[in-house]
Amino acid sequence: MSAKTAAELVADAKQRVENLSVEQAAAELASGDAVLVDLREPGERVEHGVIPGAVHAPRGMLEFYADPTSKYHRPEFDPNRRVILHCASGGRSALAADTLRELGYSNVAHIDGGFTAWKGSGQPVEDVQPQAS
């Protein structure tokens, strides 16, 4: 098997997951039936802002937060609930959506273009304060 690039892994994941436009995601979020998960690192959130109501789960902790058998499981993560993921531009969220699918999440999608596309289309964004260390 030949090695793949990160871009190839993302492209492969996008073939297996639901890719939402900003408009599609905004409409679903407005209905209140979906949970939005922000996979970006804390510094990215402070620097660029957040989508109001998004649950923060850094990409490195996603599998642990999402697995109901994990001691790190968070109640916002329910395999039976609609989950929409986003990162900065859509690469990490495509990979993460594919991972959640493997964990048994059957109704998962990601925002293609990520936070950058969300903000660029004029959707609401709010500031977030740095966490005290």
N, C-alpha and C positions, 0 to 999 in steps of 0.2 A: 504494500500500500504506500502510495506516495504522500508526502506531507502536504497539508493544505495551508493556505494562508488564512489569516483572521477574516479577511474579506470573503473568502470562499466559504468559511464556516457560517458567516452571517447570511450570505446568499442562500446557502443550503437551508438554514433555519427558516428564512422567509418563505421558502417553498412549502414548509410544513405547518406554519402558523398563520393566524388571521392577522392581516396587516390593515389597520384602520387609518383612514385619513383623519386629520385634525377635526374636520366637521363631523365625521361619523362618531369619533370619540366624544366630542363635546355634546352631541345629541344623546348618547348613551349615559353620560355622566349627569346630564340635566334630568334624566328620568329617575335618578337615584337608585337604580338597581345594580350598579357596578361599583366595585372598589378600584380606585386608581392607585397604583404603586409607583413611587419615584425611586429608581434604582441608582441615582447619582450619588456621588460621595458628598459628605457634608459641606466641603469647601465649594463645590459646584453650586450647591443650593444657596449658600450665602452669597456667592458672587453674582449669580444670575436670577435668583428668585425661585419661587415654587408655584405650582398650579394649586389653587385653593382646594383644600380637602384631601390632597394626596397623602397617602401613608408612606412614610420613608422607610425603605428597606435597602440598604446598600447592597449592591450586586453580590458581594462576597458572603452575605448572610442569608440570601434569599432562600436557598434550599432548606436551611435550618428553620427559618421563620415559617416556611410553607408546609413543612412536614409535620402532620399532627402527632407523630410519635416522638418528635424531637423535644428535648427539654427547653429549647429556644422557641418553640412554636408560639406564634402570636395569633390571637383570635380573629384578627382582620383577615386572615388567610383561611379560606374555606374552599375545599376542592369542588363544592357544589355551587359556588357563587361565581358570578361573572367577574373576572379579574382583567383589568387593562393595565399594562405596564408601559412605562416610558423611561428613557434615559436622555442623554443630550441630543443625539441625532438618530437613534433607532437601531444601532448595532447591538449594544448590550441588551436592549429590551427584546430584540428578536431572539437572541440566544437564550435569554431568560424565559421567554414565553415557551420556547421549545423544551426547556428543562422542566417547567411546570407541567407541560403536557405529559412528559415522561413520569412525573410524580402523581399523575392521575387527575390533574385539573383539566376538565373537558371543555370548559367555556372560558378560555383565556385568549387574549389578543394583545397587540402592542400598537403604539402610535408610531406609524412610519414617519420618520423625520424627527421624532422625539420632541423634546422641550423647545428646541430651536424652531421647529415648524410651528408649534403651538404659539409661541411668543410672536413669531413673525406674522402669523395670521390675525393678530390682534385679540387673541383670547385672553381672559383674565390671568394675571400673574401677581403674586404678592411677595414682599420681601420676607426674609427669614433671618433671625438673629443668630450669630455664632453661638455654639454651645460652650458653656463655661467648662474649662478643663480642670 
